[in-house]
Amino acid sequence: MKLDSKIPSGPLEQKWDKHKQDIKLVNPANKRKYKVIIVGTGLAGASAAATLSELGYQVSVFCFQDSPRRAHSIAAQGGINAAKNYQNDGDSVYRLFYDTVKGGDFRAREANVYRLAQVSTNIIDQCVAQGVPFAREYGGTLANRSFGGAQVSRTFYAKGQTGQQLLLGAYSALEKQISRGAVKMYPRTEMLELVLVDGHAKGIVVRDLVTGEISSHAGDAVILASGGYGNVFYLSTNAKGSNVTATYRAYKKGAAFANPCYTQIHPTCIPQSGDYQSKLTLMSESLRNDGRVWVPKKKDDLRLPHEIPEEERDYYLERKYPSYGNLAPRDISSRSAKEACDNGLGVGPKVGDKRLGVYLDFSDSIKRLGENVVADRYDNLFQMYERITGENPYKVPMRIYPAVHYTMGGLWVDYNLMSNIPGLHVLGEANFSDHGANRLGASALMQGLADGYFVIPYTIGDYFAKEGAKNISTDRPEFKEAEARVREMTNKFLSINGKKTPDDFHRALGKIMWDQCGMARNEKGLKDALKKIPELREEFWKNVKVAGSGSELNQELEKAGRVADFLEFGELMCLDALTREESCGGHFREEHQTEDGEAKRNDDKFCHVSAWEYQGEGKTPVEHREKLEYENIHLAVRSYK
C-alpha cells in the first residue's frame, strides 16, 4: 500500500489556490454524465450533496434516519470556528491554523489544517446567506465567543443549538435539490458493503431498514460522510444510531484506517447516573466561557456547594493553566477532572466507588452580568440540564464529568479527501485529516462544512477528469457477490438464536474499551483488552439473540451488524494505542507523562500517521506510516500554562 498525500508544492498559504489552478476540471455539460453516491446527511454529506448536485452531477444520498435532518450534526451545541477577526482581538488564518495544529498536539497534516483555516471564512458567509440565525451583537454584527485552546473569540454560535441551525441550512439546500430532481434521496437505508470495480469504488450495497430489501447502487465515485465511531465505548454523547459500519466495511475492502486510537473525551457532560443508561448528554464547551470549574479541597465533602466557602474550593483549571483557565483544551480539562475525582474530590452521588462529577458554577457570571444575559447565551442548555437532572443551574452549579464525544481517527485520505481506494472520498468526522490527536471545540462543524461546501466540489472533479465516466451497471458480478455476502451475514445473525441481546455485548465491549482504552491507557491494560475482545467476539457469534426476520423493520438486526463491526474495530483501536508508545492529545499513555502529569510526546519515533491495512479475518493488520512534515511551524511542548 502506498500512501501518497498529494500535498501541493509551494508556500503553505498558496498551496490550496495553486492546487485549484492545477487540478483538472469537468465542463458543465460533462458533469451531468457522472453519478455520485453519498453516504450520510450530516453537515459534510448534506453540504456535499447540495453543492455537487448544484454543479450538475447526478447525486444519490443514503442515510439510516427517517429524514436527512436527523443526522447527528444536529446535536452539536456550542459553535463553529472561523478566522473572521470580527472582535479585532488578533485572530488570523495563521493563528487559527496554529491553534488547531497545537490543539491536536502536532499530529495533524499541516497543509490540510491550513486549508481548513483558509476556507473557514467562506463558511460563515455561506451560512448567513442561507439564513442561519447566528447570534448578533447590539449593532447587528455577528457575535463571537471563546472556546478551549484559543485566546481569541472566533466561535460563531446560535445559542446552544448551532449544529441544529447549521444542519437546517444545509438541509434546506439539499431539499431544494431533491425537489428539483437533482438529488435522489434514500432515507431509512443503511450501507452494508462497498463495491469495487477494477480497484475503484463504484457502488454500495444497502438494506432498506423498513422492508429489509437488499439492493445495489452504482456510481462513478462514492463519498462516505458517515460520522465517527465513538459508540464503540457504548456510553458516549453520540446518538444511539451512530456507528462505524460504513467506514469499517470500507476498511475491510482495502481502505486504510488512520489513527483509530485518537478519540476525544469531552470535559462537560452530565455525569452517568447508573448502569441502566444507554447514552450520555453533552453540555456545550461554550459554557466554560462563563462557568467556573471547581471541586472541594476536602475529600468526600458532602456539604451543598453554597455551603463551601471560597477558600475551601479548588478552581483547578485556573490554578493549573492560568493562561487559559477554564478554557483549557478538552483533553487536558478532561484528564484534570478525572484526576480530581480519582483523588476523592468528586461531587454528586457515587457510581461504583467514586463520585464522578465536578462543579461548573455560573454564580459569579450571574452576579456580574445578570441572569437575563446568561439566559440569552445558554438558556436552552440550562433547560436541558434541569429536565435531565432536576436541578436548576441558575441556582446551583451544574455537575459535569468527561465522556466520549468525538473521534479524530478515520479513514486515511489524501489532500483531495480521497482514500487509498481510488474513487472513495471521505468527509468530515469519517476521515482523519484535520484534528491530529485532539480536536479543539467548534472545529467539527467547521471541518464538515469546509469539506462539503468548499473542498470536495473541486477535488472530485479532478478524479472524474482523469478516470472518465464508466456507466457501471449493478448487473456486474462484483455487485452480485457483495449482495450475497450481505444476505449471508443477515441469515447468520438470525440463525444463532442465543441468549444475549446485541446491547448486552455492546455494553460489555464498552466497559472494556472505557477501562482499558479510555481517558488513560497503559501497556498492561491494552494487552488485557486485546485478549478480552476476541473472547467476547467469539461469544457473540455463538450466543447473540436477534429476534424477528430480515424482511421487516428489525432494529435488533441493525444493532447486531453494528455491534459485530465494533467488536472487530475495538481490537484495531487497542492495537493502534498499544503501538503508539507516547502520549499526545487524547491518546494518554500512562507510561509517557511529564512529572506534573502532562502528555509526553516522542517526536523522534511517532511524528507520523498510523494507517492500518486489513489483512483478513483473524490476521493482524499491517501498519503503514505517513511521516508528518512541519515546514512552517516548529514542534514544541504543548503548553497552556
N, C-alpha and C positions, 0 to 999 in steps of 0.2 A: 504494500500500500504506500502510495506517495502522497504526502501532504504538501500541496502547493498552495500557499496562502494567496498568491496573485496580488500581493500588495504593490501598488504602483510605485514607480521610482519618483525621485524629485523631492523637494521640500515638503514637510508634513502638511503645512497649511495649503499646499497646492495639489496634493495627491488626488483628492476627490474630483476637483474641477478638471484636472488633467485626465483622469480616468474617464469622466463623462465625455470628454472630447475624443478619446482614443477608442472607446468601445464601439462595436458595430451596431447599426440601427436597423430597425424593420420599418419599412414605409407604411403609412396608414392603411393602404389598401391590402397589403400583405398581412397586417396584424389580424385581419378577420379570418385568416386561414388557420390560426393557431388556437389550440384548446388548452386551457389551464385548469388544473384541478387544485382546489384549495381545501385543506382540512383544518377546520377551526374558524370561529367567527368572533373571537375576541378583538382587541384593538388591532393587532397585527393582521389577522386574517380578514376582518371586515374592511379595513382600510386598503389592504392589497386588492381585495376583490372589487371594491368600488372603483379604485384607480385604474386597475388593469382593464376592466370592462369599459370604462370611460374612454380608454385609449383605443378600444376596438377589438381586444382579444375576446374569444369565447370562453366564458368563465363558468365553472361548476363549483359550488361550495357545499361542504358537508359539515354538519355539526350534530352532536348527540342530544342537544337540548331541543325543546319544542319550538324555540324561537332563537334566532341568532343573537338577540339582545340579552339572552340569559347567560352568555359566556361569562367566565369568571372575572374578566376585567371589570365587570360591573361592581365587584366588591372592593376595589381599590378606593382608598378614602382620602388621603392627605393632600395629594397634588402631583404636579408634573413639572420637572425642571426645564429651564430654558435660559440661555445666556443673553437675555434681553437688556440687562442692567437698568431696568426701569427705576430702581431705587438709587441709582448713581452712587453705589457703595463699593465700586471697584471690581465688579464682575466683568468677565470677558469670555470669549470662546475658549481661550487658552486656560483660563482659571477653571472653567467647568471641566475641560479635558483633564487637567492635572488633578483636580479633586476626585474625579472618577477613577483615574489610574491609581492614585494613592489610596482611595477608599477600598479598591479591590486588592490592596496590598501588593501592587506591582506584579500582578499575574494576569493582566489583560493585554490584548494585542493593541499596540499603540495607535496604528493607523485607523483601525475600526472605531476606537474611542474618540479620536479627534473628529472623524466624520460625524459621529453621533452628536458631538457638541456643536459642530457647524450647522447641521440641519435642524437642531433644536429650535432655533429662532423662527424657522418657517412653520413649525408645527403650531405654534400659538396663533399665528396669522390664519392658518388653515382652519383651526378650530373656532376662532372668533367668527370667521366668515360663515361657518356652519351654524352659528347661533349658540355655541356652548356658553352657558351663563357663568363665566368666571367671576369671582368676587372683584369688586371695584372699590377704589378709594373715593373719597368725598367728591373729588373733582372729575370723576368719571374714568380715570385711568385704571388699568388692571392692577390689582393688588398682588403683592408677593409676601411670602413668609419664609422662614428658615427651616431647614431640615438638617439631620445629622450629617456630620462630616464636612460642613461648609461654614465659612464665616461671612457669607453674604446671603442676601434674601433673593433667591432665584426661583422659588417654587410658586407656580400659579395654581389656584385652587378654586373649588366650588364647595364651600363649607367642608363637610367631611364626606362628600359623595362625588369626588372628582372623577373617579373611574366610571361611575354610572353616567355622568353627564358627557364625558368624552366618548363612551361607547354609544350613547344615543346619537351623538353627532356622526360617528362612523356608520352606525346602523341606518340612519336616515339616508346617507349617501348610498349605502348598499341597497336599501329598499327602493330607492329611485331607479337603480339599475335593474333590479328584479322586475319592477313594474314595466320597464321599457323592453323586457325580454332579453336584456344583455347578460343577465346572470340567471343561471338555473340553480335554485336553492333546494337542498335536500336536508330538512330537519329530521330529528329523531333517527339518525343514521350514524353508525359507528364504523370507522375504518378498522379492518382487521388484517389486511395484507397489503404490502406494497408490491407492485408488479414491475419487473424489469424486462425490457426487450433489448437484446444486444447490449446489455450492460447499462442501459439508460432507464431512468424512471419514467414509465409511460402509462401508469394507471394504478388503480387501487381496487381492492375487493371490500365491500361493505355489507353490513347486516342492517336491515330495516328493523329498528327496535320495537315497532308496533306489530308488524306482521311476521317478523322472523325471516323474511325473504333475503337471500344472499344474492348479490349481483355484482357485476364488474363495470368499471367505468374507465375509459381510455382517454388519454390526452397527450399533448406534446411535452408537458412538464407537470411536476407535482410540487405543490408548496405545502409544507407542514407548518401550521401555526397553532399547535395543539396544547401549548402551555407547558407547565413544569411537572415535576414528579414528587412534590413534597408529601403527597399522601402515602408514600412508601412507609412513612412513620405512623400511619393510621390517624393519630391526632395531629392536626395541623390547622392553620387558618384557611386552608383551601376548601372549596365546595366539595361535597362528598363524591361528586362525579369526576372530579379532576383525576387524571391517571397518566401513566407512562406508555400506554399501549401503542399509540401511533408511532412515537419515536423509537420505542423498543423493537417493534416489528420491523422498522426500517433498519435498525442496528443489526437484526438477525439476517437481513438481506445484504449486509455489507457496508452500511453507513457507519463511520467511526463515531463512537460516543466519547465526548471530551469532558474531562474533569468531573465525573459523576459525583465525587465526594464533596464538591463545593455546594453546600446547602446553607441557606441563611436562616438564622434564628432571629425572630422579631422580638424586641425587648418589651413591647407594650401590648400585651394580650390579656384578656380576662383569665385568671388562673383556673386550672382544672378543679372541678368540684368533687369528682369521684370516678369510679371505674365505668359508670354507665354512659359516659359521654361518647359521642361519635365524632365531634369536631370541636375546635376552639374558636374563639371570637377575637378578631383583631380590633385593637384600639389604635387609631392612627398615630404615627410618629409625630405628626404636627402638634399633638397635644403637649409634647415636650417643649414647645415654644413658650407656653405659659404655665405648665405644670412642673413642679419640682419633685424630684425622686428622692425618697429617703427611707430609712429604716430606724428603729430604735437602737440605741447604743447598747442597751441591756438585752441579753439573751432571753427568749421566751417572755417578752414583756407583753402582758395581756391587757394593759390599760388601753382605753379608747384613744384614738390619735390626738384628739384635742386635749387629753389629759397629760400628754407627754410634752414637757417644756422644750424650748428650742435647744437648750444646752445638752439635752439628752437625745437629740436626733442626729443621725449621721446622713448628711446630704452627700452621699459617697461619690457621685459623679462630679459634683462641683469640687469636692476635695481632691479627687484623683486626677481630674482632667480640667484644670482651671481655665484653659484657653477655650474649650468647647462646652464644658459643664454638662448640662442635661441634654445637649445636642451632640454628644459623642456618637460615633458611628454605631450601627446596630450590633455588630459582632462584639465590640468592646462593651457596650452597655448591657448586652445580654449576659456575657460572662461575669460582669460585675454583680448583676442581680443574683445569678446562681451562686456566686461566691458568698454573698451576704446571707442567702438562705441556707447554704451548706454550713455556715458558721453559726447557725441557730438564731439569726436575727430576722428571719422571715415573719410575716404577719398573716392574719387570717386563719381559717381552720386548717388542721393538719391533713395532709394527704400522704398516707403512709406514716413515716416517722418525722416528716418535716413540714414546716409551714411554708408553702410555695407562693409567696406574694411579697411585694414591696409597695410602698405608697407612691402614688402620683397625685400631688397635692396642689390644688388651684386656689387655696385660700389667699395667698399673697397677691395673685393676679386679680382676684375678685375685689380685694381691698383697693388695689391700685387703679384698676380700670373700670370697675363696676360689673355687676353680674350681667347686665344687658350686653356689654361689649364681648364678654367671654361667650355668652349665649349666641351672639351673632356669628362667632367664629366656629363654634363646636357643638351647637345645641343638639343636632341630630345624633352625634356621638354620645352626648350625655344621656339623651333619652334611651338610646340603645343599651347603654351600660345599666341604667336604672331598671329597664324591663327585664334584663337577664339576672341581675344580682339583687334587686330590691333595695338598693342603696342609692341615695341622691348625691351625685358627685359635687353638686353646688354646696352641699352641707358637710359631707365627709369626703376624705380623699379616696380616689379610686385605688383599688388593689390590682396590681398588674404582675405578670410573670412572663418570661420568654416562651415562645412557641415557634415551631417550624412554620416558615412563611413562604419562602421563595427558593428557587434553585438556580444557581449560576451555571452549573454544568448543563450540557445538552449536546445535541448532535454537532459534530465539527463542521464548520463552514469556512469557505474562503472569503475574500474581500467582497465577492459578488453575492454572498449569502447562499452559495451552492455547496452542498456536501461533497464528499469524495465520490459519491454516485452521481454521474452526470445527469442533469435534469431534475435532481431532487434538491429543492431550495427549502431553507428552514428559517423561520422568522420568529422574532420575539423571544419569550422565555424558553421556547423549544430548542434554540441554539445556544452556543456557549460564548458568543464572541465579544461581549462588551463590558462585562462586570468583574472579570477576574475572580478573586476568591471571596469577594463580599460586595453586595450591591448597596449603593447609597440610596437612601429613601427618595422617592419621587422620580427615580430613574427608570423604573419598569415601564411606566406609561410612556415616557419619552422614547425608550427603545422600540416598543411595539409600534408606535405611530411613525417613527422615523423609518423603520424597516418597511412598513406597508405603504406609506404615502410617498416617500422620497428616495428610497434605495432600490427596492425590487423592481419598480417600473422601468428603471434604467437597465439594471443588470440582467434581468431575464431576457430582455431583447437581444443582448449580446449572445446568449446561449442559442436563442432561436435563429439568429442570423447565421451562426456557424453550423448549426445542426440541420436546419430546414424543417418544414412541416412533413410529417411522416404518415398522417392519416391512419393511425394504428386502429385495428379492429379488435373488439373483445372476443372475436371468434378464434383468436390465436391460441395455441396450446399453453402459452405462459399464463393466460388468464384462467383457462380451464383447470390447470394444475393448482393455481392459487385458490380457486373456489373449492376444489376438492379438499385442500388442506383445512380450510375454514370449516367445512361441513364435518370433516373427521374430528376436529377439535371440539365442535359443538356436541357431537354424538358422544364423545369421550366424557365430557363433563356430565352429561345426563345419565350415563350408564354406571357411574361409580357407586351412587346410592349409599354414601357413607352416613356418618352420624353428626358431623360438624358442618356448620354453615361457612360460606366464604368469609363472612365477617369474623368468625372465630379465628380463622387462620390469619386474617389480616391484622387483627388485634395482637395476636401472638408475635407476628413479624414486626409490627410497630414497636412493641416493647423491646425486642432485641435491638432494633435499629436505634431507638432513642437511648437505651442504656449503653450500647457499645459504639455507636457511630453518630451520636447526637452533638450536644454542645461541646463535649470534650471526648477525645479518642485516645487510646493508647494501644501499644502493640499486643498486649495480652488480651484486651477486650476485643479487638478486631479479629484476632485469630480465633477467639472463642465464638464470635459471631459467624465466622466462615465455617465453623464446624456445625453450629446450631441451624443455620439457614437451610443447608441441604437436607438435614434431618427433617425439618419442618416441611420442606417441599415434598419430600418422599411421602410423608404422612398425608399431605394434601391430596396427592394423586391416588391415595388408597382410601381416604376417609371423608372426602368432601361430599356434601349433600346438596344437589341442585334440583329443587322440585320443579314441576311443570314441564313444558316441552319447548322445543326450539322454534315452533311455528306460531308463536304468540308473544305478547308482551311478557317478558320474563326478566325482571331486574336481578334475580339471583344468578341467572346465566350471565348477565352483563358483569356482575361483580366477580364471578368465578374467573372469567377471562382476564379481568384487570388484576386480580389478586395473583393469578398464575404468573403474569408478567412481573409483578412486584417481587414475587418470591425468587425470580431469577435476577432481576435488576438489583435487588438489595445486596446480593452477593457481589455483583460488579462494583457497587458503591464501596463496600468494605474492602475489596481488593485494591481499589484505587487509593483509598485512605491509608491502607497499610503500606502501599508502595511509596507514597509521598511522605518521606521522613523529614518533615519540617512542620512548623506552624505558620499559617498565613491566612489572614481574614477569618472566615467562618470555619476553616479547617484547623482546629486546635489540637495538636498532638501534645499530650501532657509531658512527654519526654523532651519537648523542644519549646522551652519558655525561658524568658529572662528571669532575673532574680525577683523582680517585682510582678511576675505573673503575666507578662505580655507575650504575644506571639513572637517566636524567633524563627525568621526565615533562613533558608540555606540557598542563597542565590547561586553559589558555585555549582550545585548539583540539581536544583529544581526550578530554575528560571525557564520553565517550559510548559507547554500544554501537553497533558497526557491524553492521547486519543486511542481508544481501545477498539480492537478489531475482533469480531465474533469468529470463533473457530469451530463451532458446532456444539451440540448438546453434550454436557459433561466434560468439555475440554476448556482449559484455561485460556482466556482471551489474550491476544498479543497486544502489548503496549507500543504505540508509536509516539514519537515526540516532535513537537514543533517548537523550536527554540524561540524564545521571546527576545526580540532585539529592541533596545531602547536607544534611539538616536537623539531624542530631543529632551529627555529628562534623565536625571541620574537616579539610580537605585538608591534608596535611603531608608533608614529606620523609620517606620510608620509611627509617628508620634502625634498625639492630640493633647499633650500636656501643656 
